[in-house]
Amino acid sequence: MTPQEMVERALELSRNDGCVVLVDEGSTANLRFAGNTLTTNGVARSSRLTVISIAGEGVGVVSRASVRDEQLADVVAAADAAARDAQPAEDARSLVEGVPASSQWDADARPTDIGVFEGFAPALGEAFAAAEAGGRKLYGFAEHSFTTTFLGTSTGVRLRHDQPTGRMELNAKSADLKRSAWTGVSTQDFTDVDVAALDSSLAQRLEWAKTRVDLPAGRYETLLPPSAVADLMIYLFWSSGARDALDGRSVFSKPGGGTRVGEQLGTLPVTLSSDPAAPGIACAPFVTAHASSRQSSVFDNGLPLGPTEWIKDGRLEALLQTRYSAELSGLAVTPGIDNLIMTGAGGGRSLEEMIASTQHGLLVTCLWYIREVDPQTLLVTGLTRDGVYLVEHGEVVGEVTNFRFNESPVDLLGRLTEVGASERTLPREWNDYFQRTIMPPVRVPDFNMSTVSQAS
């Protein structure tokens, strides 16, 4: 069966009050390299069926990979039985209906293939040669995936979304492997990836690292590049569920009850938003919930998504809401969206211009191993990696110690002194899960480098 036929047949087989069926057809192509040499490449394909059966207010969810035609009836029967045995779901609502069907519903699912690297691979080879001549070793990977999601419901919803996703991580090391620098990019199809420019930027950082300056832990004026900002803002976004805020469990809980929606979080006019149609980072324009959680509901499957401002000019505007949590909070229904955009007023300066105007401060490359310490303040800890540099009188003068940091992304919004020009970027810590971000570099006057780290 085609994915569309599988959706229709599963809906026919269900004997309960309602049914939602999702079929995800995926494919991935990748290149991996080490020491200026391509090591592996390959293509993989996957298929997953999720059946969400509803009996009264009970929900049963069964998800299986690579379901064959003769197995479909068993999967649906298992979901139906689980729904009949389930306790009433607190988020139970009528299924979404009246949504126009996707115009491309009947088209075949289109896989990616190794040809996506047709222009990129020769450029990568040239970068290998340049790195070898310059005494550098390049390590990393390039990966492209294409996932088509088909969503059908017993109320007549028939929606489809095609999602291309590309990412590349590039790490350069000195010949003795004592100096290291990292960069990464997010892309839809690799036609816009300038490998030579990425390698050149890494070569510059390795040069900076030839001079070593040991610094103690402390609070420093710090420039965070877009990648590091993305990692912090993604964690803020993931932590902005309305249910947790209403229950007094998060930084967005209002003392005495309710949420902090409407409060001013930052002094600078920073806006954090999502838009399914954002150029270069477009994502699904409707809810696809494979299971219910505190931030999503299977009953909302197919609900249209549009541009949403989470923070506007420093003011908290919205939290992650299902239809159920919106009824509890009295706020608008604002489900999660799979991209994130942060902007300041007036466009802002480039990171290079911000470096040139820094008298004494640190330039961070990226953050990693970010973990939550206190949900009430959203205090997180983590480490710097692959290059922290000292800036003096507008110039980078050397590499300094790596640090463990302790900061709250919410608190940072109130302390920023500059927000630069936003650009598409790849988060270092979270890019396995969230790749579509547009972020600016920012200046923090007192970033808390809590302890010295021996990480290299």
N, C-alpha and C positions, 0 to 999 in steps of 0.2 A: 504494500500500500504506500501511496505517497503520504507525506505528512498531513496534507489536507484530508485525505481519505481516512487516515487514522483518527483525526479529530472527530470527523462525522460519525465514524463507526463507534468510537468510544461513547459519544453522546447518546447514540441509539441504544447501546448496550446497558447503560445505567438505568437502574430501576428505582432510584430514589427521587426525592422532590426536586433536586437541582444538581447540576454538574458543570464543572469547569475543566477544560482539557488544555494543557500546554504541551507543545512539541518543540523541542530545541534541537535544530540541526546545526552542528558546528564542525569547523575544520580549522586546522592550524598548520602553518608552515614556519620553519625556523632555520636559522643559521647560528652556529656556535663556533667561537674561535678563541684561541689562546696562543700567546707567544708569537703574534703576527702570522698565525697560520689557521686556516679554516679547519676545524676538527670534525664537525658533524653537520648534517643538514637532513631535513626530513619533512614529511607531511603526515598528519594524522586527521582522522575524521571521527565524529561522535554523534550520537543521537540519544535523546532522553525524552521519555514520556512521563508526564505528571497528570494524574487524574485526581481531581478534588470533588468528592461526592458529598452531597448535603441531604441529610434526613432530618426534617424539622429544623432544629437549631444545632444538631450535631454535625460534625465535619470529619470526614475521613480522607486522608491524603496518602497516596501511594505513588512513588516515583521509581522508575526503572530505566536503566540504560539498555540500548540496543534491543528493544522489544520486537520480536518477530510477530508476524500476522497471527499465528496460531496461539500466541501468548496473550493477546490483547484482552480477550474475554476474562481471563483469570485476573489480570491487573484491575480491570473495572470492577469485577466481583469483590475483590479484596478491598477496594476503596469503599464500595457500597456497604460492605459488612462493617468496616471500621467506623463509618458514619453512624450506622444504626447502634453501635455499641458505645459511641462517644457521649460524654456529658455535654450539655448545651454550651455553645461557644458564646462568650460574652460579647464578641464583636459581630454576632450574627445580624445580618441585614439582608434585604432583598438583593439579588444579583443585579449588576448593572445591565441596563437595556437601552435600546434606542440609539446606539452608537453606529454611525454609518460604517459599513464594511470597508476594509482596505481595498483599494483599487487593484493591487497586485496580489490579492489573496490566492489566485489560481496559478500564479507563476511558479516555476521550479525554484527550489532552494539552490543558491549559487555558492559553491565552495571556493575557498582560496586555493592557491597552488604555489609552487616554488617560483613561478613566473613573476610573482609580485616583487621579487628581488632583482629583476632583469637589469634595471639601471643602477640599483644600489650596490650589487655585488662587485662590479668592476671598480666602482669608487672605493669600496672597502679594500680591494686588493691594492689600489694605489696608496691608500692610507697605510697599509701594512709595509709597503716598500719605503714610504717616507719615514715611518716610525723606526724601521730597521736602520736606515741611514742616519737617523738622529739619535740612535742609542736608546730607543724606547721599545717597550713591549706592550702590545695591545691585547686586551682580554675582554670578553663580553659575549653578547648575543643579540640577535635581531629576531623578532617574532611577530607574525601577522596572523590574526584570527578573523574568521567571518562566521557569525552566528545568526541564523534566521529563526525567529520565534513565531510560532503559529498559536493563536489563542482563540478558542471557541467555547461558547457557553450555551447552556440550555435555554437562555433567554434571547438567543439569536445573535450574540456578539461574534464577529468573525474579523479578527485583527491580525496583522502580520507586521513584523519589523525586521529589517536587515541591518546588522550591526558590524561594520568593519572596525577592527582595533589593531593598532600597531604600536610597538615599543622597541626601543633599542637602549641597551646599557653599554657604555664604553668605559673601560678602566685602563689607564696608562700607568706603567711602572718603569722606573729607571732600570738600567741593566743589572744593577746589584740588588734590585727588588726592595730597596730601602725607602724609596719615595713613591708615592701613589697619588693619583688624581682620578676623579670620576666625573662623568657627565651622562645624561640620559635624555632621550627625546620621545615624545608621543606623536604618532602620525596615523593617518588613515590608510595610506597606501605606499609609503616610502619614497614617493616621487619628490617630496619636499625636504628630505634629509640630506644635509650638506656634511658628509663625512670628513672632508678635508678641513672644514672650519672647526668641527668638533675636535679633531686630532690636534689642530693648531692651538686651540684653547688649552688642551691638556698639556701640550708641550710647554706652554707658558707657565702653567702651574708647577710643573716639575722643575722649571728653572727657579721659580720663586722658592721652592722647597730646598734648594741648595744651601740657603742660609737658614739656620735653625735658631729660634729664640724661645727659650723656656720661660713660660709665664705661670704665676700661681693662679689658683682658683680665685674667682671674684666676679663682680658685676662689671661688664664692659659694654661700651657702645659697640653695637654689633650690626653688621649688614647681613641679612638673611636673603639668599637668592630665591627666585620663584619656586624651585623644587622644595626647599625647606619650608617655605610658607605654605605650599600645597599640603605637605604632610601634616602640619599643625591645623590648618583649616578643615581638612578632611576629618580629622579626629573631632574637631568641634562640631562639624555637620553630623557625624555619626552619633554624637552625644546629645543631639537636640530633639530627642523624642518628646512629644507632648505628654504622653502617659507618665514617663519618669518625672517630668517637671511637675505635673499635677499631684503626683504621689510624694513630692518632697524629696526626691532621690537624686536630683541633678543640680548643676550650677544654674540652670534656668528656672529653678523653683523659687517662687516668691515667698519670703518669710511670712508665716501666718496663713499660707494657702494660695493656690493659683499659680500662675506663671509670670515670668518677667517680660512677656511680650509688651512692647511699648516703652521699655526702659532704654536709656541711652547707655550703650556699652563702651563707646569710644569717643574721643574728642575730635579726631579727624573724620572727615566725611567718607568713611569706608563703606562700600556696598559689597555684600556677599549674596550671590544669586545663582539660580540654575535656569536653564532654558533648553528644552529638548531640541529646538531648532538652531541652536548657536552654531555658526559656521565653524567647521573643523572639529567640533566636539559634539556633534548631533547625537542624540540617543533616543530611546523609545519614547514616543509621545503618549503612551498610555501605561497604566499600572500593570505590571506582570509580577504577581505575588505567588510563588510556588508553595508558600506556607505562611501561616499567620505568626506574627510576633508582636512585641510591644510597639513596633513602628510600622507594621504593615498588616494588611488583612486580605485573606483570599476572597472575601466578599467584594472587595474593591477592584478585582481584576477587570480590565477594560476601561476603567475610569480615565477620561482624558486628562493629560498633563499639559500645562502651559508655563510661560515664564513666571518665576516665583522669586521674590526678594526675601531672603531670610534676614538679612541685616541691611538697612538702608540709611546711608549717611551716619553710620555709627549707632543706629537705633534698632533694637531687636523687633523685627516685623512679623516673623512666623516661625513655627516649629514643625517638625515632622508629624503630620496628622493623618489618621485614617478617618473615615466617616464616623466611626464609633468614638474615637477620642475627641473629634471636633464637637460632637454633641455634649461630651463631658465638659469641655473647656469653653464652649460658646464661641470658638474662633473658627475661621474659615478652614475648609478641607484643603490641606496642602501636603499631598503625599511626597515621598522621596523621589528625587530625579537623579539620573546617573551621570551628572556632570556638575561642575562647581566653578564659579567665576568670581574673582575678587578684583575690584577696581577702586581707585581713589579718584578724587576730583582733579580735573584738568589734565589728565593723561600721565603726568609724572615723568621723571627722568629715568634714563637707562641705569643699569647697575654700574656700568663704567663711569658714568657721570657722578653717581653717588659716591663711588670710591674716590674720585678726584676731589670731592669736596669734604672728605673726611680728614680731620686733623690727627686723631689718634683713635684707633678702633680695630675691631676684628672683622674679617670677612670669612664667613662659613661656607663650605661647599655643600654639605648635605647633613641630614639627621638620620639616625637609624636606631633600632631597638627601642621604639617609643612605647612606654607602658604607663597606664594610669596609676596615680598615687592616691588621689582624693577626688571622688566624683562630685562632691559638694562645691568644689572650686574649679574642677577640671584640671587640677595640677597633674602634669605628666612629667616623666623623667625619660631621658634617653642619652644618646652619645653622639658626638660629632665624629665624622669619618672622612678619610681621603682628602684632608687638607683644610686646616684653619690657618688663616694668614693674618699677619700684622700689617696694618695700614698706618703710615706716618706721613703727614703733610701731603696727602693726596696720592701716595704711591705705596704699592705693596713692597715691603722690605724683607719679608721672610716668612717661613712657616713656623707656627707655634704649636704648643702642646695640644693634644686632643683633650676634650673635657666631657664630663657628665654634666648635663644641664637639668634644672628643675624650673619649669615654667608652666603657666596656664595660658592657652591660646585666647581665652576670654579676657584674662587680665592684660595680656599683651595689647589687645585692641585699644585699651585705655591709655597705653603708654607709648604708642608709636609716635615718632616725630617726623617720619617721612614715609610716603608710599610712592613707589616708582611706577614705571610704565608696565602694564600687564602684558603677558605673553603666554602662549601655550607652553606647558611644561609637563615634565614627568616626575611625580613624587618618587622618592627613593624607597621609603619604607612601605608604602601601601600600593605600589603599582601592580602587584598581583591581583588586586581587587578593584582598583579605582584608577583609571588612566586619563580620563577626560577632564583636564583642569586648565584654566587660564588664571595666572597669578602674577602679582607684581613682586619685585624685591622690596624689602622694607628696612627701615632703620629703627632699632630699639636702643634707647640711651643707656639701658642698664640690664642687659640680658644676663641671667643668672647662670654663670658657669660654676656650678656648685663644688665640683671636685676635679682634680686632674685625672685623666684616664690614660692607661697604658696602651689603649687601642691604637692600631696603626693602619 
